[in-house]
Amino acid sequence: PSAADGSFLTRALGAFKTPSLRNLAYSDPYMHNGLYRTLEDAVSQKVRASGFARSAALRSAAAPLLKMRMTTADVAPVTAFLRALNDLPAE
């Protein structure tokens, strides 16, 4: 069967779970190996990796890293936005 026959979509539905950004501030540590203790550390690492990718210091960089144009000045606003997606703590 081809991907265009409609059954592919039915089979693929729910096959991939995209993690939510909701309550991200409560889910530390971050990254697949738990290396980063804070959101700021995790976002800063992506900024550094993007810089390395654009300067060709990171071999075989993923396309999104090459396109990313964040700077260290963007870390605080981005992490503030991510924290704004948190539910209010239960009282």
PDB file with one MODEL, atoms N, CA, C and O in Angstrom:
MODEL        1
ATOM      1  N   PRO A   1       0.828  -1.197   0.000  1.00  0.00           N
ATOM      2  CA  PRO A   1       0.000   0.000   0.000  1.00  0.00           C
ATOM      3  C   PRO A   1       0.868   1.256   0.000  1.00  0.00           C
ATOM      4  O   PRO A   1       1.939   1.290   0.606  1.00  0.00           O
ATOM      5  N   SER A   2       0.391   2.267  -0.681  1.00  0.00           N
ATOM      6  CA  SER A   2       1.138   3.523  -0.750  1.00  0.00           C
ATOM      7  C   SER A   2       0.683   4.456   0.365  1.00  0.00           C
ATOM      8  O   SER A   2      -0.350   4.240   0.998  1.00  0.00           O
ATOM      9  N   ALA A   3       1.476   5.496   0.590  1.00  0.00           N
ATOM     10  CA  ALA A   3       1.134   6.478   1.617  1.00  0.00           C
ATOM     11  C   ALA A   3      -0.101   7.273   1.213  1.00  0.00           C
ATOM     12  O   ALA A   3      -0.744   7.892   2.061  1.00  0.00           O
ATOM     13  N   ALA A   4      -0.435   7.263  -0.064  1.00  0.00           N
ATOM     14  CA  ALA A   4      -1.563   8.052  -0.547  1.00  0.00           C
ATOM     15  C   ALA A   4      -2.898   7.309  -0.461  1.00  0.00           C
ATOM     16  O   ALA A   4      -3.939   7.903  -0.744  1.00  0.00           O
ATOM     17  N   ASP A   5      -2.900   6.047  -0.084  1.00  0.00           N
ATOM     18  CA  ASP A   5      -4.151   5.290  -0.125  1.00  0.00           C
ATOM     19  C   ASP A   5      -5.074   5.513   1.079  1.00  0.00           C
ATOM     20  O   ASP A   5      -6.145   4.909   1.142  1.00  0.00           O
ATOM     21  N   GLY A   6      -4.694   6.343   2.008  1.00  0.00           N
ATOM     22  CA  GLY A   6      -5.574   6.638   3.137  1.00  0.00           C
ATOM     23  C   GLY A   6      -5.359   5.713   4.317  1.00  0.00           C
ATOM     24  O   GLY A   6      -5.519   6.130   5.464  1.00  0.00           O
ATOM     25  N   SER A   7      -5.002   4.473   4.062  1.00  0.00           N
ATOM     26  CA  SER A   7      -4.797   3.556   5.186  1.00  0.00           C
ATOM     27  C   SER A   7      -3.512   3.895   5.941  1.00  0.00           C
ATOM     28  O   SER A   7      -3.387   3.598   7.129  1.00  0.00           O
ATOM     29  N   PHE A   8      -2.568   4.513   5.250  1.00  0.00           N
ATOM     30  CA  PHE A   8      -1.330   4.906   5.915  1.00  0.00           C
ATOM     31  C   PHE A   8      -1.632   5.879   7.051  1.00  0.00           C
ATOM     32  O   PHE A   8      -1.110   5.727   8.155  1.00  0.00           O
ATOM     33  N   LEU A   9      -2.469   6.874   6.785  1.00  0.00           N
ATOM     34  CA  LEU A   9      -2.817   7.857   7.808  1.00  0.00           C
ATOM     35  C   LEU A   9      -3.497   7.172   8.991  1.00  0.00           C
ATOM     36  O   LEU A   9      -3.207   7.486  10.145  1.00  0.00           O
ATOM     37  N   THR A  10      -4.380   6.261   8.711  1.00  0.00           N
ATOM     38  CA  THR A  10      -5.074   5.531   9.776  1.00  0.00           C
ATOM     39  C   THR A  10      -4.077   4.744  10.624  1.00  0.00           C
ATOM     40  O   THR A  10      -4.178   4.739  11.851  1.00  0.00           O
ATOM     41  N   ARG A  11      -3.126   4.085   9.986  1.00  0.00           N
ATOM     42  CA  ARG A  11      -2.127   3.306  10.719  1.00  0.00           C
ATOM     43  C   ARG A  11      -1.170   4.198  11.489  1.00  0.00           C
ATOM     44  O   ARG A  11      -0.713   3.823  12.569  1.00  0.00           O
ATOM     45  N   ALA A  12      -0.856   5.374  10.953  1.00  0.00           N
ATOM     46  CA  ALA A  12       0.124   6.263  11.570  1.00  0.00           C
ATOM     47  C   ALA A  12      -0.466   7.122  12.683  1.00  0.00           C
ATOM     48  O   ALA A  12       0.275   7.671  13.499  1.00  0.00           O
ATOM     49  N   LEU A  13      -1.782   7.242  12.725  1.00  0.00           N
ATOM     50  CA  LEU A  13      -2.421   8.071  13.732  1.00  0.00           C
ATOM     51  C   LEU A  13      -2.054   7.575  15.131  1.00  0.00           C
ATOM     52  O   LEU A  13      -2.321   6.427  15.487  1.00  0.00           O
ATOM     53  N   GLY A  14      -1.449   8.445  15.903  1.00  0.00           N
ATOM     54  CA  GLY A  14      -1.052   8.089  17.262  1.00  0.00           C
ATOM     55  C   GLY A  14       0.258   7.323  17.352  1.00  0.00           C
ATOM     56  O   GLY A  14       0.668   6.948  18.450  1.00  0.00           O
ATOM     57  N   ALA A  15       0.924   7.082  16.231  1.00  0.00           N
ATOM     58  CA  ALA A  15       2.173   6.337  16.249  1.00  0.00           C
ATOM     59  C   ALA A  15       3.326   7.165  16.812  1.00  0.00           C
ATOM     60  O   ALA A  15       4.292   6.613  17.338  1.00  0.00           O
ATOM     61  N   PHE A  16       3.223   8.479  16.701  1.00  0.00           N
ATOM     62  CA  PHE A  16       4.267   9.371  17.188  1.00  0.00           C
ATOM     63  C   PHE A  16       3.661  10.296  18.232  1.00  0.00           C
ATOM     64  O   PHE A  16       2.618  10.906  17.998  1.00  0.00           O
ATOM     65  N   LYS A  17       4.306  10.396  19.368  1.00  0.00           N
ATOM     66  CA  LYS A  17       3.820  11.270  20.421  1.00  0.00           C
ATOM     67  C   LYS A  17       4.791  12.436  20.549  1.00  0.00           C
ATOM     68  O   LYS A  17       5.946  12.257  20.935  1.00  0.00           O
ATOM     69  N   THR A  18       4.317  13.617  20.228  1.00  0.00           N
ATOM     70  CA  THR A  18       5.122  14.816  20.358  1.00  0.00           C
ATOM     71  C   THR A  18       4.992  15.318  21.789  1.00  0.00           C
ATOM     72  O   THR A  18       3.882  15.556  22.265  1.00  0.00           O
ATOM     73  N   PRO A  19       6.116  15.481  22.475  1.00  0.00           N
ATOM     74  CA  PRO A  19       6.031  15.966  23.855  1.00  0.00           C
ATOM     75  C   PRO A  19       5.411  17.365  23.907  1.00  0.00           C
ATOM     76  O   PRO A  19       5.629  18.192  23.021  1.00  0.00           O
ATOM     77  N   SER A  20       4.660  17.600  24.928  1.00  0.00           N
ATOM     78  CA  SER A  20       4.007  18.892  25.114  1.00  0.00           C
ATOM     79  C   SER A  20       4.974  19.895  25.720  1.00  0.00           C
ATOM     80  O   SER A  20       5.916  19.524  26.420  1.00  0.00           O
ATOM     81  N   LEU A  21       4.733  21.161  25.444  1.00  0.00           N
ATOM     82  CA  LEU A  21       5.497  22.228  26.096  1.00  0.00           C
ATOM     83  C   LEU A  21       4.822  22.661  27.396  1.00  0.00           C
ATOM     84  O   LEU A  21       5.399  23.423  28.170  1.00  0.00           O
ATOM     85  N   ARG A  22       3.627  22.187  27.633  1.00  0.00           N
ATOM     86  CA  ARG A  22       2.902  22.530  28.855  1.00  0.00           C
ATOM     87  C   ARG A  22       3.630  21.930  30.059  1.00  0.00           C
ATOM     88  O   ARG A  22       4.035  20.768  30.046  1.00  0.00           O
ATOM     89  N   ASN A  23       3.783  22.749  31.093  1.00  0.00           N
ATOM     90  CA  ASN A  23       4.436  22.342  32.343  1.00  0.00           C
ATOM     91  C   ASN A  23       5.884  21.902  32.150  1.00  0.00           C
ATOM     92  O   ASN A  23       6.403  21.096  32.922  1.00  0.00           O
ATOM     93  N   LEU A  24       6.518  22.425  31.137  1.00  0.00           N
ATOM     94  CA  LEU A  24       7.905  22.074  30.852  1.00  0.00           C
ATOM     95  C   LEU A  24       8.828  22.444  32.009  1.00  0.00           C
ATOM     96  O   LEU A  24       9.804  21.740  32.270  1.00  0.00           O
ATOM     97  N   ALA A  25       8.532  23.527  32.696  1.00  0.00           N
ATOM     98  CA  ALA A  25       9.395  23.955  33.795  1.00  0.00           C
ATOM     99  C   ALA A  25       9.397  22.964  34.950  1.00  0.00           C
ATOM    100  O   ALA A  25      10.285  23.007  35.802  1.00  0.00           O
ATOM    101  N   TYR A  26       8.403  22.063  34.988  1.00  0.00           N
ATOM    102  CA  TYR A  26       8.324  21.085  36.070  1.00  0.00           C
ATOM    103  C   TYR A  26       8.903  19.737  35.679  1.00  0.00           C
ATOM    104  O   TYR A  26       8.794  18.776  36.440  1.00  0.00           O
ATOM    105  N   SER A  27       9.513  19.650  34.514  1.00  0.00           N
ATOM    106  CA  SER A  27       9.951  18.339  34.022  1.00  0.00           C
ATOM    107  C   SER A  27      11.470  18.202  33.926  1.00  0.00           C
ATOM    108  O   SER A  27      11.971  17.427  33.112  1.00  0.00           O
ATOM    109  N   ASP A  28      12.192  18.939  34.740  1.00  0.00           N
ATOM    110  CA  ASP A  28      13.646  18.825  34.709  1.00  0.00           C
ATOM    111  C   ASP A  28      14.083  17.464  35.236  1.00  0.00           C
ATOM    112  O   ASP A  28      13.326  16.821  35.963  1.00  0.00           O
ATOM    113  N   PRO A  29      15.265  17.017  34.892  1.00  0.00           N
ATOM    114  CA  PRO A  29      16.251  17.614  34.005  1.00  0.00           C
ATOM    115  C   PRO A  29      15.852  17.470  32.544  1.00  0.00           C
ATOM    116  O   PRO A  29      14.917  16.744  32.207  1.00  0.00           O
ATOM    117  N   TYR A  30      16.578  18.172  31.685  1.00  0.00           N
ATOM    118  CA  TYR A  30      16.197  18.277  30.280  1.00  0.00           C
ATOM    119  C   TYR A  30      17.163  17.530  29.365  1.00  0.00           C
ATOM    120  O   TYR A  30      18.291  17.217  29.745  1.00  0.00           O
ATOM    121  N   MET A  31      16.705  17.261  28.181  1.00  0.00           N
ATOM    122  CA  MET A  31      17.353  16.525  27.097  1.00  0.00           C
ATOM    123  C   MET A  31      17.249  15.030  27.369  1.00  0.00           C
ATOM    124  O   MET A  31      16.867  14.606  28.460  1.00  0.00           O
ATOM    125  N   HIS A  32      17.588  14.262  26.382  1.00  0.00           N
ATOM    126  CA  HIS A  32      17.397  12.811  26.468  1.00  0.00           C
ATOM    127  C   HIS A  32      18.232  12.175  27.568  1.00  0.00           C
ATOM    128  O   HIS A  32      17.882  11.110  28.078  1.00  0.00           O
ATOM    129  N   ASN A  33      19.333  12.821  27.935  1.00  0.00           N
ATOM    130  CA  ASN A  33      20.218  12.245  28.938  1.00  0.00           C
ATOM    131  C   ASN A  33      20.164  12.975  30.276  1.00  0.00           C
ATOM    132  O   ASN A  33      20.917  12.645  31.192  1.00  0.00           O
ATOM    133  N   GLY A  34      19.277  13.967  30.398  1.00  0.00           N
ATOM    134  CA  GLY A  34      19.142  14.700  31.648  1.00  0.00           C
ATOM    135  C   GLY A  34      20.336  15.566  31.991  1.00  0.00           C
ATOM    136  O   GLY A  34      20.551  15.896  33.157  1.00  0.00           O
ATOM    137  N   LEU A  35      21.110  15.935  30.996  1.00  0.00           N
ATOM    138  CA  LEU A  35      22.345  16.687  31.228  1.00  0.00           C
ATOM    139  C   LEU A  35      22.106  18.114  31.715  1.00  0.00           C
ATOM    140  O   LEU A  35      22.931  18.658  32.449  1.00  0.00           O
ATOM    141  N   TYR A  36      20.985  18.731  31.317  1.00  0.00           N
ATOM    142  CA  TYR A  36      20.758  20.138  31.633  1.00  0.00           C
ATOM    143  C   TYR A  36      19.741  20.259  32.758  1.00  0.00           C
ATOM    144  O   TYR A  36      18.624  19.754  32.649  1.00  0.00           O
ATOM    145  N   ARG A  37      20.126  20.927  33.834  1.00  0.00           N
ATOM    146  CA  ARG A  37      19.294  21.023  35.030  1.00  0.00           C
ATOM    147  C   ARG A  37      18.214  22.100  34.910  1.00  0.00           C
ATOM    148  O   ARG A  37      17.185  22.012  35.579  1.00  0.00           O
ATOM    149  N   THR A  38      18.430  23.108  34.072  1.00  0.00           N
ATOM    150  CA  THR A  38      17.467  24.203  33.963  1.00  0.00           C
ATOM    151  C   THR A  38      17.063  24.413  32.507  1.00  0.00           C
ATOM    152  O   THR A  38      17.759  23.993  31.583  1.00  0.00           O
ATOM    153  N   LEU A  39      15.916  25.078  32.327  1.00  0.00           N
ATOM    154  CA  LEU A  39      15.487  25.441  30.969  1.00  0.00           C
ATOM    155  C   LEU A  39      16.518  26.355  30.313  1.00  0.00           C
ATOM    156  O   LEU A  39      16.802  26.234  29.121  1.00  0.00           O
ATOM    157  N   GLU A  40      17.070  27.264  31.099  1.00  0.00           N
ATOM    158  CA  GLU A  40      18.076  28.180  30.543  1.00  0.00           C
ATOM    159  C   GLU A  40      19.271  27.412  30.001  1.00  0.00           C
ATOM    160  O   GLU A  40      19.771  27.724  28.920  1.00  0.00           O
ATOM    161  N   ASP A  41      19.731  26.413  30.741  1.00  0.00           N
ATOM    162  CA  ASP A  41      20.863  25.595  30.277  1.00  0.00           C
ATOM    163  C   ASP A  41      20.524  24.867  28.977  1.00  0.00           C
ATOM    164  O   ASP A  41      21.345  24.814  28.062  1.00  0.00           O
ATOM    165  N   ALA A  42      19.313  24.305  28.894  1.00  0.00           N
ATOM    166  CA  ALA A  42      18.913  23.552  27.703  1.00  0.00           C
ATOM    167  C   ALA A  42      18.794  24.465  26.485  1.00  0.00           C
ATOM    168  O   ALA A  42      19.264  24.119  25.402  1.00  0.00           O
ATOM    169  N   VAL A  43      18.164  25.632  26.658  1.00  0.00           N
ATOM    170  CA  VAL A  43      18.011  26.565  25.536  1.00  0.00           C
ATOM    171  C   VAL A  43      19.370  27.125  25.139  1.00  0.00           C
ATOM    172  O   VAL A  43      19.660  27.267  23.951  1.00  0.00           O
ATOM    173  N   SER A  44      20.206  27.445  26.128  1.00  0.00           N
ATOM    174  CA  SER A  44      21.555  27.961  25.831  1.00  0.00           C
ATOM    175  C   SER A  44      22.365  26.965  25.019  1.00  0.00           C
ATOM    176  O   SER A  44      23.110  27.353  24.119  1.00  0.00           O
ATOM    177  N   GLN A  45      22.223  25.680  25.332  1.00  0.00           N
ATOM    178  CA  GLN A  45      22.945  24.660  24.566  1.00  0.00           C
ATOM    179  C   GLN A  45      22.500  24.657  23.109  1.00  0.00           C
ATOM    180  O   GLN A  45      23.328  24.517  22.210  1.00  0.00           O
ATOM    181  N   LYS A  46      21.210  24.809  22.870  1.00  0.00           N
ATOM    182  CA  LYS A  46      20.720  24.861  21.482  1.00  0.00           C
ATOM    183  C   LYS A  46      21.284  26.088  20.759  1.00  0.00           C
ATOM    184  O   LYS A  46      21.630  26.011  19.580  1.00  0.00           O
ATOM    185  N   VAL A  47      21.375  27.213  21.464  1.00  0.00           N
ATOM    186  CA  VAL A  47      21.953  28.423  20.868  1.00  0.00           C
ATOM    187  C   VAL A  47      23.412  28.177  20.499  1.00  0.00           C
ATOM    188  O   VAL A  47      23.851  28.536  19.406  1.00  0.00           O
ATOM    189  N   ARG A  48      24.166  27.561  21.418  1.00  0.00           N
ATOM    190  CA  ARG A  48      25.587  27.261  21.135  1.00  0.00           C
ATOM    191  C   ARG A  48      25.706  26.285  19.963  1.00  0.00           C
ATOM    192  O   ARG A  48      26.527  26.485  19.068  1.00  0.00           O
ATOM    193  N   ALA A  49      24.896  25.243  19.970  1.00  0.00           N
ATOM    194  CA  ALA A  49      24.957  24.245  18.893  1.00  0.00           C
ATOM    195  C   ALA A  49      24.623  24.870  17.547  1.00  0.00           C
ATOM    196  O   ALA A  49      25.222  24.517  16.531  1.00  0.00           O
ATOM    197  N   SER A  50      23.675  25.792  17.534  1.00  0.00           N
ATOM    198  CA  SER A  50      23.323  26.473  16.290  1.00  0.00           C
ATOM    199  C   SER A  50      24.496  27.302  15.772  1.00  0.00           C
ATOM    200  O   SER A  50      24.781  27.311  14.574  1.00  0.00           O
ATOM    201  N   GLY A  51      25.164  27.991  16.679  1.00  0.00           N
ATOM    202  CA  GLY A  51      26.349  28.763  16.276  1.00  0.00           C
ATOM    203  C   GLY A  51      27.433  27.874  15.710  1.00  0.00           C
ATOM    204  O   GLY A  51      28.052  28.210  14.700  1.00  0.00           O
ATOM    205  N   PHE A  52      27.671  26.736  16.355  1.00  0.00           N
ATOM    206  CA  PHE A  52      28.659  25.781  15.842  1.00  0.00           C
ATOM    207  C   PHE A  52      28.245  25.255  14.475  1.00  0.00           C
ATOM    208  O   PHE A  52      29.087  25.103  13.590  1.00  0.00           O
ATOM    209  N   ALA A  53      26.977  24.978  14.299  1.00  0.00           N
ATOM    210  CA  ALA A  53      26.488  24.453  13.018  1.00  0.00           C
ATOM    211  C   ALA A  53      26.693  25.473  11.904  1.00  0.00           C
ATOM    212  O   ALA A  53      27.164  25.131  10.820  1.00  0.00           O
ATOM    213  N   ARG A  54      26.338  26.719  12.177  1.00  0.00           N
ATOM    214  CA  ARG A  54      26.475  27.748  11.134  1.00  0.00           C
ATOM    215  C   ARG A  54      27.928  28.058  10.810  1.00  0.00           C
ATOM    216  O   ARG A  54      28.230  28.479   9.693  1.00  0.00           O
ATOM    217  N   SER A  55      28.834  27.857  11.764  1.00  0.00           N
ATOM    218  CA  SER A  55      30.255  28.115  11.501  1.00  0.00           C
ATOM    219  C   SER A  55      30.972  26.872  10.971  1.00  0.00           C
ATOM    220  O   SER A  55      32.190  26.886  10.794  1.00  0.00           O
ATOM    221  N   ALA A  56      30.227  25.808  10.721  1.00  0.00           N
ATOM    222  CA  ALA A  56      30.752  24.539  10.207  1.00  0.00           C
ATOM    223  C   ALA A  56      31.638  23.819  11.219  1.00  0.00           C
ATOM    224  O   ALA A  56      32.387  22.916  10.848  1.00  0.00           O
ATOM    225  N   ALA A  57      31.563  24.205  12.487  1.00  0.00           N
ATOM    226  CA  ALA A  57      32.319  23.511  13.528  1.00  0.00           C
ATOM    227  C   ALA A  57      31.583  22.257  14.002  1.00  0.00           C
ATOM    228  O   ALA A  57      32.165  21.417  14.689  1.00  0.00           O
ATOM    229  N   LEU A  58      30.318  22.134  13.640  1.00  0.00           N
ATOM    230  CA  LEU A  58      29.521  20.962  13.998  1.00  0.00           C
ATOM    231  C   LEU A  58      29.215  20.201  12.708  1.00  0.00           C
ATOM    232  O   LEU A  58      28.411  20.644  11.888  1.00  0.00           O
ATOM    233  N   ARG A  59      29.864  19.059  12.544  1.00  0.00           N
ATOM    234  CA  ARG A  59      29.671  18.289  11.320  1.00  0.00           C
ATOM    235  C   ARG A  59      28.306  17.641  11.300  1.00  0.00           C
ATOM    236  O   ARG A  59      27.780  17.256  12.345  1.00  0.00           O
ATOM    237  N   SER A  60      27.736  17.520  10.131  1.00  0.00           N
ATOM    238  CA  SER A  60      26.443  16.856   9.928  1.00  0.00           C
ATOM    239  C   SER A  60      25.347  17.437  10.808  1.00  0.00           C
ATOM    240  O   SER A  60      24.540  16.704  11.379  1.00  0.00           O
ATOM    241  N   ALA A  61      25.327  18.751  10.912  1.00  0.00           N
ATOM    242  CA  ALA A  61      24.320  19.409  11.740  1.00  0.00           C
ATOM    243  C   ALA A  61      22.941  19.282  11.118  1.00  0.00           C
ATOM    244  O   ALA A  61      22.795  19.297   9.895  1.00  0.00           O
ATOM    245  N   ALA A  62      21.950  19.159  11.955  1.00  0.00           N
ATOM    246  CA  ALA A  62      20.568  19.090  11.487  1.00  0.00           C
ATOM    247  C   ALA A  62      20.170  20.429  10.869  1.00  0.00           C
ATOM    248  O   ALA A  62      20.616  21.485  11.319  1.00  0.00           O
ATOM    249  N   ALA A  63      19.346  20.380   9.858  1.00  0.00           N
ATOM    250  CA  ALA A  63      18.926  21.589   9.142  1.00  0.00           C
ATOM    251  C   ALA A  63      18.327  22.656  10.065  1.00  0.00           C
ATOM    252  O   ALA A  63      18.629  23.836   9.888  1.00  0.00           O
ATOM    253  N   PRO A  64      17.484  22.284  11.048  1.00  0.00           N
ATOM    254  CA  PRO A  64      16.943  23.328  11.926  1.00  0.00           C
ATOM    255  C   PRO A  64      18.021  24.098  12.691  1.00  0.00           C
ATOM    256  O   PRO A  64      17.859  25.291  12.946  1.00  0.00           O
ATOM    257  N   LEU A  65      19.116  23.434  13.059  1.00  0.00           N
ATOM    258  CA  LEU A  65      20.198  24.143  13.747  1.00  0.00           C
ATOM    259  C   LEU A  65      20.857  25.158  12.822  1.00  0.00           C
ATOM    260  O   LEU A  65      21.254  26.237  13.265  1.00  0.00           O
ATOM    261  N   LEU A  66      20.975  24.822  11.552  1.00  0.00           N
ATOM    262  CA  LEU A  66      21.583  25.742  10.590  1.00  0.00           C
ATOM    263  C   LEU A  66      20.711  26.975  10.365  1.00  0.00           C
ATOM    264  O   LEU A  66      21.225  28.054  10.071  1.00  0.00           O
ATOM    265  N   LYS A  67      19.413  26.821  10.501  1.00  0.00           N
ATOM    266  CA  LYS A  67      18.484  27.921  10.249  1.00  0.00           C
ATOM    267  C   LYS A  67      18.226  28.782  11.480  1.00  0.00           C
ATOM    268  O   LYS A  67      17.770  29.919  11.357  1.00  0.00           O
ATOM    269  N   MET A  68      18.510  28.256  12.651  1.00  0.00           N
ATOM    270  CA  MET A  68      18.200  28.953  13.896  1.00  0.00           C
ATOM    271  C   MET A  68      19.048  30.210  14.041  1.00  0.00           C
ATOM    272  O   MET A  68      20.257  30.174  13.813  1.00  0.00           O
ATOM    273  N   ARG A  69      18.428  31.310  14.416  1.00  0.00           N
ATOM    274  CA  ARG A  69      19.135  32.584  14.536  1.00  0.00           C
ATOM    275  C   ARG A  69      19.016  33.177  15.929  1.00  0.00           C
ATOM    276  O   ARG A  69      19.064  34.398  16.084  1.00  0.00           O
ATOM    277  N   MET A  70      18.864  32.341  16.941  1.00  0.00           N
ATOM    278  CA  MET A  70      18.786  32.824  18.314  1.00  0.00           C
ATOM    279  C   MET A  70      20.172  33.208  18.809  1.00  0.00           C
ATOM    280  O   MET A  70      21.184  32.669  18.361  1.00  0.00           O
ATOM    281  N   THR A  71      20.193  34.152  19.744  1.00  0.00           N
ATOM    282  CA  THR A  71      21.433  34.547  20.399  1.00  0.00           C
ATOM    283  C   THR A  71      21.261  34.349  21.897  1.00  0.00           C
ATOM    284  O   THR A  71      20.175  34.006  22.364  1.00  0.00           O
ATOM    285  N   THR A  72      22.318  34.564  22.635  1.00  0.00           N
ATOM    286  CA  THR A  72      22.231  34.437  24.089  1.00  0.00           C
ATOM    287  C   THR A  72      21.232  35.439  24.669  1.00  0.00           C
ATOM    288  O   THR A  72      20.659  35.189  25.729  1.00  0.00           O
ATOM    289  N   ALA A  73      21.017  36.561  23.995  1.00  0.00           N
ATOM    290  CA  ALA A  73      20.034  37.549  24.462  1.00  0.00           C
ATOM    291  C   ALA A  73      18.608  37.018  24.365  1.00  0.00           C
ATOM    292  O   ALA A  73      17.712  37.542  25.025  1.00  0.00           O
ATOM    293  N   ASP A  74      18.385  35.989  23.555  1.00  0.00           N
ATOM    294  CA  ASP A  74      17.052  35.416  23.381  1.00  0.00           C
ATOM    295  C   ASP A  74      16.713  34.351  24.426  1.00  0.00           C
ATOM    296  O   ASP A  74      15.552  33.962  24.550  1.00  0.00           O
ATOM    297  N   VAL A  75      17.693  33.883  25.168  1.00  0.00           N
ATOM    298  CA  VAL A  75      17.471  32.787  26.108  1.00  0.00           C
ATOM    299  C   VAL A  75      16.444  33.172  27.171  1.00  0.00           C
ATOM    300  O   VAL A  75      15.505  32.414  27.414  1.00  0.00           O
ATOM    301  N   ALA A  76      16.601  34.317  27.802  1.00  0.00           N
ATOM    302  CA  ALA A  76      15.673  34.722  28.874  1.00  0.00           C
ATOM    303  C   ALA A  76      14.238  34.885  28.360  1.00  0.00           C
ATOM    304  O   ALA A  76      13.320  34.365  28.994  1.00  0.00           O
ATOM    305  N   PRO A  77      14.003  35.584  27.242  1.00  0.00           N
ATOM    306  CA  PRO A  77      12.622  35.692  26.762  1.00  0.00           C
ATOM    307  C   PRO A  77      12.010  34.351  26.349  1.00  0.00           C
ATOM    308  O   PRO A  77      10.822  34.121  26.576  1.00  0.00           O
ATOM    309  N   VAL A  78      12.795  33.480  25.753  1.00  0.00           N
ATOM    310  CA  VAL A  78      12.274  32.177  25.332  1.00  0.00           C
ATOM    311  C   VAL A  78      11.915  31.337  26.553  1.00  0.00           C
ATOM    312  O   VAL A  78      10.854  30.715  26.583  1.00  0.00           O
ATOM    313  N   THR A  79      12.774  31.313  27.545  1.00  0.00           N
ATOM    314  CA  THR A  79      12.465  30.513  28.731  1.00  0.00           C
ATOM    315  C   THR A  79      11.292  31.127  29.509  1.00  0.00           C
ATOM    316  O   THR A  79      10.511  30.394  30.117  1.00  0.00           O
ATOM    317  N   ALA A  80      11.160  32.446  29.498  1.00  0.00           N
ATOM    318  CA  ALA A  80       9.995  33.079  30.138  1.00  0.00           C
ATOM    319  C   ALA A  80       8.718  32.654  29.423  1.00  0.00           C
ATOM    320  O   ALA A  80       7.710  32.372  30.071  1.00  0.00           O
ATOM    321  N   PHE A  81       8.749  32.605  28.099  1.00  0.00           N
ATOM    322  CA  PHE A  81       7.593  32.147  27.335  1.00  0.00           C
ATOM    323  C   PHE A  81       7.256  30.695  27.687  1.00  0.00           C
ATOM    324  O   PHE A  81       6.092  30.363  27.911  1.00  0.00           O
ATOM    325  N   LEU A  82       8.278  29.829  27.735  1.00  0.00           N
ATOM    326  CA  LEU A  82       8.040  28.427  28.056  1.00  0.00           C
ATOM    327  C   LEU A  82       7.437  28.273  29.450  1.00  0.00           C
ATOM    328  O   LEU A  82       6.577  27.419  29.666  1.00  0.00           O
ATOM    329  N   ARG A  83       7.882  29.093  30.389  1.00  0.00           N
ATOM    330  CA  ARG A  83       7.321  29.031  31.738  1.00  0.00           C
ATOM    331  C   ARG A  83       5.883  29.545  31.778  1.00  0.00           C
ATOM    332  O   ARG A  83       5.107  29.154  32.650  1.00  0.00           O
ATOM    333  N   ALA A  84       5.529  30.415  30.843  1.00  0.00           N
ATOM    334  CA  ALA A  84       4.163  30.936  30.778  1.00  0.00           C
ATOM    335  C   ALA A  84       3.174  29.838  30.366  1.00  0.00           C
ATOM    336  O   ALA A  84       1.964  30.004  30.518  1.00  0.00           O
ATOM    337  N   LEU A  85       3.682  28.732  29.851  1.00  0.00           N
ATOM    338  CA  LEU A  85       2.820  27.616  29.434  1.00  0.00           C
ATOM    339  C   LEU A  85       2.549  26.644  30.587  1.00  0.00           C
ATOM    340  O   LEU A  85       1.884  25.626  30.395  1.00  0.00           O
ATOM    341  N   ASN A  86       3.061  26.956  31.783  1.00  0.00           N
ATOM    342  CA  ASN A  86       2.838  26.098  32.933  1.00  0.00           C
ATOM    343  C   ASN A  86       1.443  26.300  33.500  1.00  0.00           C
ATOM    344  O   ASN A  86       0.900  27.406  33.493  1.00  0.00           O
ATOM    345  N   ASP A  87       0.882  25.215  33.986  1.00  0.00           N
ATOM    346  CA  ASP A  87      -0.346  25.321  34.758  1.00  0.00           C
ATOM    347  C   ASP A  87      -0.011  25.972  36.087  1.00  0.00           C
ATOM    348  O   ASP A  87       1.123  25.883  36.558  1.00  0.00           O
ATOM    349  N   LEU A  88      -0.984  26.620  36.689  1.00  0.00           N
ATOM    350  CA  LEU A  88      -0.749  27.184  38.012  1.00  0.00           C
ATOM    351  C   LEU A  88      -0.633  26.034  39.012  1.00  0.00           C
ATOM    352  O   LEU A  88      -1.357  25.045  38.905  1.00  0.00           O
ATOM    353  N   PRO A  89       0.270  26.160  39.979  1.00  0.00           N
ATOM    354  CA  PRO A  89       0.390  25.089  40.961  1.00  0.00           C
ATOM    355  C   PRO A  89      -0.896  24.920  41.767  1.00  0.00           C
ATOM    356  O   PRO A  89      -1.594  25.896  42.044  1.00  0.00           O
ATOM    357  N   ALA A  90      -1.197  23.707  42.133  1.00  0.00           N
ATOM    358  CA  ALA A  90      -2.398  23.442  42.937  1.00  0.00           C
ATOM    359  C   ALA A  90      -2.190  24.019  44.326  1.00  0.00           C
ATOM    360  O   ALA A  90      -1.093  23.958  44.882  1.00  0.00           O
ATOM    361  N   GLU A  91      -3.243  24.571  44.870  1.00  0.00           N
ATOM    362  CA  GLU A  91      -3.127  25.173  46.208  1.00  0.00           C
ATOM    363  C   GLU A  91      -3.722  24.280  47.248  1.00  0.00           C
ATOM    364  O   GLU A  91      -3.717  24.620  48.431  1.00  0.00           O
TER     365      GLU A  91
ENDMDL
END
